[in-house]
Amino acid sequence: MDLVRLENWLDNGAFAVLFVTMLLYWVGTAFKDIPYLWILGTDGMAIANLSIA
């Protein structure tokens, strides 16, 4: 696998993870009784930042 394909894959993956993370934060704001949504959102942010880096 060449580096251009890897970079493209990581960029697209980071976008997808950030989109899902945004949805998790919105749902977590609407339903505050579900505590693990904030944990999943924080983990998603960490994964997306590592993918971008």
C-alpha positions, 0 to 999 in steps of 0.5 A: 500500500502506498502512502497516498492511499494510506493518507486518503484512507486515514483522512476518510476514516477520521471524517467518519469517526468525527461525524459519528462522534458529533452524533454521539455528543448530540444524542448524549446532550438530548439523553443525559441518562446514558453516561457511556455516550460521553465516553464513546464521544471522547474516545472517538475524538482521540481516535480521529485526532490520531488518524489525522496526525 
